[in-house]
Amino acid sequence: MTSKDRLILLVEDNEQIMNGNRRLLERQGYEVTAALTLAAARSHIGGRRPDAIILDIMLSDGSGLDFMRELREGESSGIPILLLTGLTTKEDVVRGLAAGGDDYLTKPYDFPELLARIQALLRRAARVPETVVKGRLALDVTAGAATCDGANLLLTQKEFAMLLIFIQNESRCMDAEYLYEKVWKSPMAGDSQALKKTIARLRAKIGGSGWRIEWSRGEGYSFERE
C-alpha cells in the first residue's frame, strides 16, 4: 500500500501547526483531513476510517486523551495514534502512552522526525498476522487461502482480499468505492459490476460459516454475524 492510499486525521487547534503538517503530509502523497476541535474529529471518525491519527492533547473543547480513550473503547480501537503535544515531562509521556497512544512526539519538532514516526506507525499497523481467525473462518494471509471448519473455500485473489478487509472491519459499513479501491487498487470510475460479482461469489462461498455480508442502501456493505 502506497502513501496515496493512506488517510491521516490531524487533530490540532493551532491552525499554523495544522496547516504546516497538512502540507508536509500531502507533499508525501498522503490524503489528509483535519479537525480543529474534538467535535470535528468525532465527526470525521464517523465517516471514512483514517489509517492513522495525529492528535494534540490540549484542545479548545477538551482533552485529546479523553478522545483517545473513547476510540480505544469503540469500533475505532485499532487506529494507530501519534500524540503530538507541548506537554514534555516524562510523566506526560507515560500518561499519554498509558492512555492508549502508540507514539509520543513533543513540540517543537522537526518535520523529518514527524514524517519518520508516521511512516513507522503505519508500517507497524500494516503488519497482518500470518493467520487470521474469525469464528469458523481461518485465513492464511501468506498463502492467500481461506477455510471454513478446515474446508478450503477456494477463493480467488480478489475474493480473499475482500474477505480479509471485511474481517478486519467487522460491522463497519464501507461503501462500494472504498472497497473497490482497496481490492483493485484503482478508482471504481462508476463501474460497480466487478465488485458486485465478487461480493456475490464471496457471499455464496462463506454461506453457513456463521457470517454474512450485508448491504444497506446509502451506507454500503458490512460483515455481520448470522
Steps between C-alpha positions, in 0.01 A plus 500: 500500500638838399468828686224616261281220636539625860269746673647699790277690746665806658342623823668830586359834621800706387419583139860585411625162624208318342549663160875435508453133582228468240724638227784272611286187484327591175837558334586143601184376328279442804134591501440731795194615687526747787301595808551806721275359774407167654145547372631522145728200559205289617313597185790387282527168685133439423583506128790329328733331745845666508812286477667705773429797727738778602344630820568806712418458871402852603207600282250783529202274573662227709788261550645295217563223752127472572432482125762230461345295780166522319661362186675219686169388652305507171510367145797725418723339763759383249584835340865590574536833682799731523467752782650834391502741793671774695486288819862398538563344842574131547175471694308649203656249262420205728143624546447536127635158412312335788175657377538324164746703293722304262768770488569838659675801347545833676488851352710652356606221264669451164285412199731211397459341844122543490487341156725211604285429805181500290655262249612267780154513656335403172751221435426345838125532447523339156658183631239227476535174694572196283169344606179692568221308672142623523268238645497204264691691233880487482709702256860412415626844400831373363337241274193710421270210589189485720328205667175441687518219754818391323342480152669715234262769372693522170499879494644700214765761583246782500245299700767432761602868514134598537438249781811617687380862481156399628647300789731785599202741497225290659163683521640812331309625194730556202380648174559339161761754390709443813491120465581514130802724555628275781472180294566616142744779598337745260189724491170325426409768242129424521523134393390293798428171321836339578457585868143370511595172331793447736283563807227270364750216456651566843155496662433159350835358607471611865138387529452296817818638659311701763576827317319694231564805281220754526419796278323815621374754247690825529754354744677204340610148587575355844614167644264371767441193716207287394 
